[in-house]
Amino acid sequence: MTRLPMSKAGAALLRGLLSRALVDSDRILLTEYRSTDWQSLTFVGERHEMRFRINGPDADEIFSRITGDLTDVEFVLPKQIVADVAVFGPPTRERDGSISFGIEALTIVD
């Protein structure tokens, strides 16, 4: 298995997202991860882009749990604040019944 390189903030964000699913993490596959440094005049952080794939007959329900009210969630990340998080683009239904979708987030150093 190949592991995608991930920052501490990205790994903590991923754990927070997966915990919302309320299922074993092997049901949700992280297919892509990209992180870029980000800064403004007063803040420093990272912009994260994650793509996921959920398999199984209850993929719609799991997708809803992960993404429902996502912009209102207060994630707990060590020394980081999630300033922005959202689903980008519509979810895609694959031939095997799985769902693919993406999440973007901005974390800033606390």
C-alpha positions in Angstrom: 0.0 0.0 0.0 1.3 3.4 -0.9 0.9 6.2 1.6 0.3 9.7 0.5 2.7 12.3 2.0 0.7 14.4 4.5 1.4 17.2 6.9 0.4 17.0 10.5 -2.5 19.4 9.9 -3.7 17.3 6.9 -3.5 14.1 8.9 -5.5 15.6 11.8 -8.1 17.0 9.4 -8.4 13.6 7.8 -8.9 11.9 11.1 -11.6 14.4 12.0 -13.4 13.9 8.7 -13.3 10.1 9.0 -14.6 10.2 12.5 -17.8 11.8 11.2 -18.6 8.7 9.1 -19.2 6.5 12.1 -17.9 3.4 10.2 -14.7 1.5 10.0 -12.1 3.7 8.1 -11.5 0.8 5.6 -14.9 1.7 4.0 -13.5 5.1 3.0 -10.6 5.4 0.6 -8.5 8.5 0.3 -7.7 8.6 -3.4 -5.9 11.9 -3.7 -4.3 14.4 -1.3 -2.7 17.7 -2.1 -1.5 20.4 0.3 0.0 23.8 -0.5 1.4 26.4 1.8 -0.9 29.4 2.2 -0.4 32.8 3.8 -2.1 36.2 4.1 -0.8 39.4 5.7 -1.5 38.1 9.2 -1.9 34.3 8.9 0.1 31.2 7.8 -1.4 27.8 7.0 -2.1 25.2 4.4 -4.8 24.7 1.7 -5.8 21.0 1.5 -7.6 19.1 -1.3 -8.7 15.6 -0.6 -10.6 13.1 -2.8 -12.4 10.2 -1.3 -14.2 7.1 -2.5 -16.9 5.3 -0.3 -17.9 1.8 -1.3 -20.8 -0.4 -0.2 -24.6 -0.3 -0.2 -24.8 2.5 2.4 -22.3 4.9 0.6 -25.0 7.6 0.3 -25.6 7.6 4.1 -21.9 7.7 4.9 -21.3 10.5 2.4 -24.1 12.5 4.1 -22.6 11.9 7.6 -19.2 13.1 6.5 -20.3 16.1 4.5 -23.5 17.2 6.3 -23.2 20.6 8.0 -19.5 20.5 7.2 -19.1 24.2 7.2 -20.4 24.4 10.8 -18.1 21.7 12.2 -15.4 22.7 14.8 -12.5 20.4 14.2 -10.0 19.9 16.9 -6.5 20.1 15.4 -3.4 20.6 17.5 -2.0 24.1 17.1 -4.2 24.6 14.0 -7.6 26.2 13.2 -9.8 25.0 10.3 -10.7 28.4 8.8 -12.7 27.0 5.9 -13.9 23.5 4.8 -16.3 22.5 2.0 -17.2 19.8 -0.4 -16.1 20.8 -3.9 -18.0 19.7 -6.9 -20.9 17.2 -7.0 -20.3 13.6 -5.8 -19.9 11.1 -8.6 -21.6 7.7 -8.6 -19.2 5.1 -9.9 -20.2 1.9 -11.9 -19.7 -0.3 -8.8 -22.1 1.9 -6.8 -19.4 3.7 -4.8 -19.4 7.5 -4.4 -16.4 9.7 -5.2 -16.2 13.3 -3.8 -13.7 16.0 -2.9 -13.2 18.2 0.1 -11.2 21.4 0.3 -10.0 23.0 3.6 -7.9 25.8 4.8 -6.0 25.3 8.1 -4.1 28.2 9.8 -1.6 28.1 12.5 -3.2 29.0 15.9 
